[in-house]
Structure formats: structure tokens, C-alpha cells
Amino acid sequence: MNGHGRGRGRPTLEEVALRAGVGRGTASRVVNGSPGVSERARAAVEAAVAELGYVPDRAARALADGRAGAVALVLPEPQSPLLTEACFAGVLRGAAEALAGAGVELVLALGGGVPALSGHRVDGVLLPASGAVEPPPGIPAVVGGRGPGAGTLPSVDCDHLGGAAEAVRHLLGRGRRTIAAIAGPPGDEGARRRLEGYRRALAAAGHPPDERLVAVGGPGEDGGRRAMRELLERRPALDAVFAASDLLAAGARRELRAAGRRVPQDVALVGFGDSALARHLDPPLTSVRPPAEELGRTMARLLLARISGGGSREREEVVLPAELIVRGST
């Protein structure tokens, strides 16, 4: 690192601008991630930042524009099941990365929803579960999911319907013809759309609807096992199962084994979520992977745009594609 500015305290934005050969305003826009800067100027400023070791003074910047320099991610309860989901960990990483790049701190508020923010001054709120809590009045917020709880707030979600449909098309392509579904809780909007994707893909392939091939899975692995038992009693000739989650698929796998059905030789099996569980099942589970980190990054970017006043005033709905990860269970 060049010694420019050493001995006189930390490097200033003016020094960055001078080193990059641009105006202070241009340097400020680059440091703050604002648009309207040429690629050449951006590269010069970024090089100067790296060379001088410049670190934005977040506190001073926040005081200057009247902001807290922090965003809260709010969960409704300390024991929220989201905390144990691999997808949520990815959302958290993505959001934290995008916010850190803008010099904004991420505060995790657990339990009690919005009251958990007491003592924290924040500029905006991320709600990873649609309908979980109501944001404080007048504070910008972005919701994860597109359920009724999203209201008029901007929302970001993965394509549950498209991911489920791709899973069913994959099973059909493997020659499976009697494909069952283990649906998630009726009140879960994502699970509802996964079931819709399952039905649409079968209908598009010319398979008439058969509600005997659909069972609702209760919570946890045991719920998947009970649903699988129910499906085998109704349609013993089924040759494939699409489960609304990897956990439900794991329960189905246990019941299929107990019934003497081999996976995938007798029954092919697909889950949703692409959790660590999917990779460690025997055989490893084919599963639909949500773009977790990109979901978090997109939520954070939408929120930052709202905070800065640069976002759309209309409600925005962003839907990101999911990816089918094919493994041994199909």
C-alpha cells in the first residue's frame, strides 16, 4: 500500500478522488454504490480505495443524511423454524453481503416481531416470511414470499410453481407415469404453488387430475411418512413421488423402505429445498434448489433502493428461478 495519507489519520474521500483523478461527487457515488458512473471512473475509484485503504465512515455518513445505517431482519419468534432451514441461512448471507457492500449494518431481531426492534434505530426492515409480522409504519420494508401477508410491500420469492413443474417433467422424462405428490401445509403459499406446479405439469403432459395421488404432509419427517403410507394405500401402483420439502421426502423414503419399495427402481423420489439432508439420504435426493443467496441479495437491494428513494413507488414482485439438482433418487 502506498503511504499517501499515513501519519495524518485515515485516508479521506477527497484523497481517493484525487488519486483516481475524478471529482469528490463521483468518488462518493462509487463508494456508496450509486448508479450514473462510467465503468472507467468506477474502476479508477475502486483502485484508489484499495491502494489507499480507504474505509467509509458509516456513522458519519449516516449522521449526515439522517439515517441509522442499519437494516433489521425480523423473525416473529426466537424458535422460528426458518432458523434451521438451509435456505434461510443462504438468504441471510446474501442479504448481509449486499448490505455490507453499501456500508449498512444488518440487525437480527428475534421474537416479538416489530417490538423486538425497540432500542434499535433502523432505516428499513426485511421480513423473510410473508405475513410473519407487520413492519413499523413509515419504515421501508421488503417481504420474502408472495403470500397474502405481503400486502402492498415489495416482495422477492423463488419460482415455486416453475421448480415443481420442472421436477414433475423430469420424472415424466424418466418414464414415470403414476406420480404422487406430498403437499405442504395448506396455509403455506410456497407449498400451495408447488402443488399447483405439480398439477400443471401433469395436465400439460395429458395426465388427468387424480386427487388420490395427493396427500398433505404434516410437520416434520413423520408427516411425510404418514402421507406416504396414505398414498400407498390409495394407489399402490404409484411409481414416483414429488414432495413439497426435503424433510417430507425423507419421511416418504423411510415409509417406502418399510413397505419394501426400492428408490429409485420402484419409486422415484424428488424433494424441494436442496438441504444438506438431500445430499445425505441413501440414495441422495433429487431436489429443487431455491436461489437462496440471490433471494437475500435481491431483498436487500430492493430495500436499499426504497430507503434511498430510488425504488419504484409501485409494488414490486420479483420471482427468481429455482434449479433442479438431479441425484440418485430418480
C-alpha positions in Angstrom: 0.0 0.0 0.0 1.2 3.5 -0.8 2.0 5.6 2.2 -0.2 8.5 1.0 -2.1 10.0 3.9 -0.3 8.0 6.6 0.5 9.7 9.8 -2.4 12.1 9.3 -5.2 9.7 10.2 -7.3 7.5 7.9 -7.5 8.4 4.2 -10.3 10.7 3.2 -12.7 10.6 0.3 -11.0 13.7 -1.1 -7.7 11.8 -1.3 -9.5 8.9 -3.0 -10.9 11.3 -5.6 -7.5 13.0 -6.1 -5.8 9.6 -6.6 -8.5 8.4 -9.0 -8.5 11.7 -11.0 -12.2 12.3 -10.5 -14.4 14.7 -8.6 -15.4 14.1 -5.0 -19.0 13.6 -6.1 -18.0 10.8 -8.5 -15.9 9.1 -5.8 -18.8 9.4 -3.4 -21.2 7.8 -5.8 -18.8 4.8 -6.4 -18.2 4.3 -2.7 -22.0 4.4 -2.0 -22.8 2.1 -4.9 -24.9 4.7 -6.7 -25.6 4.5 -10.4 -24.6 7.1 -13.0 -20.9 6.5 -13.0 -18.9 5.3 -16.0 -17.1 2.0 -15.8 -13.7 3.7 -16.3 -14.4 6.1 -13.4 -15.7 3.4 -11.2 -12.6 1.2 -11.8 -10.3 4.2 -11.1 -12.1 5.0 -7.8 -12.1 1.3 -6.7 -8.4 1.0 -7.4 -7.7 4.2 -5.4 -9.9 2.9 -2.5 -7.8 -0.4 -2.5 -4.5 1.4 -2.8 -5.2 4.0 0.0 -7.0 1.6 2.3 -10.0 3.9 2.4 -12.8 2.8 4.7 -16.1 4.8 4.5 -17.1 6.3 7.9 -20.6 4.7 8.1 -21.5 6.5 11.3 -20.5 10.0 9.9 -22.3 9.2 6.6 -25.5 8.1 8.5 -25.5 11.2 10.7 -25.0 13.4 7.6 -28.1 12.1 5.8 -30.2 11.5 8.9 -30.1 7.7 8.6 -29.3 4.9 11.1 -27.0 3.0 8.7 -28.7 -0.3 9.8 -31.5 -2.6 8.5 -33.3 -5.2 10.6 -34.2 -8.7 9.5 -37.2 -9.6 11.7 -38.4 -13.1 12.7 -41.6 -13.5 14.7 -40.3 -15.8 17.3 -36.9 -17.0 18.7 -37.7 -20.6 17.8 -38.8 -19.8 14.2 -38.4 -22.9 12.0 -36.7 -20.6 9.5 -33.6 -20.6 11.6 -33.0 -24.3 11.0 -33.5 -24.1 7.2 -30.5 -24.2 4.9 -32.4 -21.8 2.5 -32.8 -19.2 5.3 -29.0 -19.3 6.0 -28.4 -18.6 2.4 -30.9 -15.7 2.4 -29.2 -14.3 5.4 -25.7 -14.5 3.8 -26.9 -12.9 0.6 -28.7 -10.0 2.4 -25.7 -9.4 4.7 -23.3 -9.3 1.7 -25.4 -6.8 -0.2 -25.9 -4.6 2.8 -22.3 -4.7 3.8 -21.3 -3.6 0.2 -23.5 -0.5 0.8 -22.0 0.2 4.3 -25.2 -0.8 6.0 -25.3 -3.0 9.2 -27.7 -5.9 9.4 -29.5 -6.4 12.7 -31.3 -9.7 13.5 -34.4 -9.1 15.6 -35.8 -12.3 17.1 -39.0 -12.8 19.0 -42.0 -10.5 19.2 -41.6 -9.2 15.7 -41.5 -5.4 15.5 -41.4 -4.8 19.3 -38.0 -6.7 19.1 -36.7 -3.6 17.3 -37.0 -1.5 20.5 -33.6 0.0 21.2 -32.6 -0.4 17.5 -32.9 2.6 15.2 -33.1 1.2 11.6 -33.7 2.5 8.2 -35.7 -0.5 6.9 -36.9 -4.0 7.6 -36.5 -7.3 5.8 -39.3 -9.8 6.5 -38.1 -13.2 5.3 -41.5 -14.9 5.8 -44.6 -13.3 4.2 -47.2 -12.3 6.8 -44.9 -13.0 9.7 -45.0 -9.5 11.2 -46.2 -6.1 10.2 -43.4 -3.5 9.7 -43.4 -0.3 11.7 -45.5 2.4 9.9 -43.4 4.6 7.6 -40.4 2.4 7.5 -39.4 0.8 4.1 -39.8 -3.0 4.1 -39.4 -5.9 1.7 -41.0 -9.3 2.1 -39.7 -12.7 1.3 -42.6 -14.6 -0.3 -45.7 -13.6 -2.1 -48.5 -14.7 0.3 -51.4 -12.5 1.4 -49.2 -11.1 4.2 -47.1 -9.3 1.6 -49.9 -6.7 1.1 -48.6 -3.8 -0.8 -45.0 -4.3 0.1 -42.3 -5.2 -2.5 -41.6 -8.9 -2.4 -39.0 -11.4 -3.6 -39.6 -15.1 -3.9 -38.4 -18.2 -5.8 -40.4 -19.7 -8.6 -42.1 -22.5 -6.5 -44.5 -23.3 -9.3 -41.9 -23.5 -12.0 -39.5 -25.5 -9.9 -42.2 -28.1 -9.0 -43.2 -28.3 -12.7 -39.6 -29.0 -13.7 -39.4 -31.7 -11.1 -42.5 -33.4 -12.5 -41.3 -33.1 -16.1 -38.1 -34.7 -15.0 -40.0 -37.7 -13.5 -42.1 -38.0 -16.7 -38.9 -37.9 -18.7 -37.6 -40.8 -16.6 -40.6 -42.8 -17.8 -42.7 -42.4 -14.6 -46.4 -42.3 -15.2 -48.2 -42.6 -11.8 -46.7 -39.6 -10.0 -47.9 -38.7 -6.5 -47.4 -35.5 -4.5 -46.9 -34.9 -0.8 -48.1 -31.4 -0.3 -47.1 -28.9 2.4 -49.4 -27.1 4.8 -52.4 -25.5 3.1 -51.6 -22.1 4.7 -48.1 -22.1 3.2 -48.2 -20.0 0.0 -44.9 -21.5 -1.3 -46.2 -25.1 -0.7 -49.5 -24.2 -2.4 -47.7 -23.0 -5.5 -45.5 -26.1 -5.6 -48.7 -28.2 -5.6 -50.1 -26.1 -8.4 -46.8 -26.6 -10.4 -47.2 -30.4 -9.9 -50.7 -30.3 -11.2 -50.0 -28.1 -14.2 -47.1 -30.2 -15.4 -49.2 -33.4 -15.3 -52.1 -31.7 -17.1 -49.7 -30.3 -19.8 -48.5 -33.9 -20.3 -52.0 -35.2 -20.8 -52.4 -36.8 -17.4 -55.9 -36.3 -15.9 -56.1 -35.0 -12.3 -56.3 -37.7 -9.7 -56.7 -36.5 -6.2 -56.0 -40.0 -4.8 -52.4 -39.2 -5.8 -52.2 -36.1 -3.5 -51.7 -36.3 0.3 -51.0 -33.4 2.7 -47.9 -34.0 4.8 -48.0 -32.9 8.5 -45.0 -31.2 10.1 -41.6 -32.9 10.0 -40.4 -36.2 8.7 -43.2 -38.2 10.4 -45.7 -36.1 8.4 -44.0 -37.3 5.2 -44.1 -40.9 6.4 -47.8 -40.8 7.2 -48.6 -39.1 3.9 -46.6 -41.8 2.0 -48.4 -44.6 3.8 -51.7 -43.0 2.8 -50.7 -42.7 -0.8 -49.5 -46.3 -0.9 -52.9 -47.5 0.5 -54.8 -45.4 -2.1 -52.6 -46.0 -5.2 -50.2 -49.0 -4.5 -49.0 -48.9 -8.2 -47.5 -45.3 -7.9 -44.0 -45.1 -9.4 -42.9 -41.6 -8.4 -43.4 -39.0 -5.6 -42.8 -35.3 -5.6 -42.6 -34.0 -2.0 -43.0 -30.3 -1.1 -39.9 -30.4 1.1 -36.8 -32.5 1.6 -38.0 -33.3 5.1 -41.2 -34.7 3.8 -39.3 -36.6 1.1 -37.1 -38.1 3.9 -40.2 -39.4 5.7 -41.5 -40.8 2.4 -38.2 -42.5 1.9 -38.5 -44.2 5.3 -42.0 -45.4 4.6 -41.2 -46.7 1.1 -38.3 -48.7 2.6 -40.6 -50.1 5.3 -43.1 -51.1 2.5 -40.4 -52.9 0.6 -40.3 -50.3 -2.2 -36.8 -49.5 -3.7 -35.8 -46.0 -4.6 -35.4 -45.3 -7.4 -36.0 -48.7 -9.0 -39.6 -49.0 -7.9 -40.4 -45.4 -6.9 -38.5 -42.3 -7.9 -38.5 -39.5 -5.3 -38.0 -35.7 -5.6 -37.9 -33.1 -2.8 -37.8 -29.3 -2.6 -35.2 -27.2 -0.9 -31.9 -28.9 -1.7 -30.9 -29.1 2.0 -27.9 -30.9 3.5 -30.4 -33.7 4.2 -31.0 -34.2 0.5 -27.3 -34.9 -0.1 -27.0 -37.3 2.8 -30.0 -39.5 2.1 -29.5 -43.0 0.7 -29.7 -42.7 -2.3 -29.0 -38.9 -2.4 -32.2 -37.0 -3.1 -33.0 -35.2 -6.3 -34.3 -31.8 -5.1 -35.3 -28.4 -6.3 -32.8 -25.7 -5.2 -34.1 -22.2 -4.4 -31.6 -19.4 -5.2 -31.2 -18.6 -1.5 -28.3 -16.2 -1.6 -29.7 -14.3 -4.6 -33.0 -14.1 -2.8 -31.3 -12.4 0.1 -29.2 -10.1 -2.1 -32.3 -9.1 -4.1 -34.3 -8.3 -1.0 -31.5 -6.2 0.3 -31.1 -4.3 -3.0 -34.8 -3.6 -3.2 -34.8 -2.3 0.3 -31.8 -0.1 -0.2 -33.4 1.4 -3.3 -36.6 2.2 -1.2 -34.5 3.7 1.6 -32.6 5.9 -0.8 -35.8 7.0 -2.6 -34.7 5.4 -5.9 -37.0 2.5 -5.8 -40.4 2.2 -7.6 -43.3 3.6 -5.8 -45.4 0.7 -7.2 -45.4 -2.7 -5.5 -42.6 -4.8 -7.0 -42.8 -8.6 -7.2 -39.5 -10.3 -8.1 -39.6 -14.0 -8.8 -36.3 -15.8 -9.2 -35.9 -19.2 -11.0 -35.2 -22.4 -9.0 -32.9 -25.2 -10.2 -33.5 -29.0 -10.2 -30.5 -30.8 -8.8 -30.6 -34.4 -10.1 -29.2 -37.2 -7.8 -29.6 -40.9 -7.3 -33.3 -40.9 -6.1 -34.6 -40.5 -9.6 
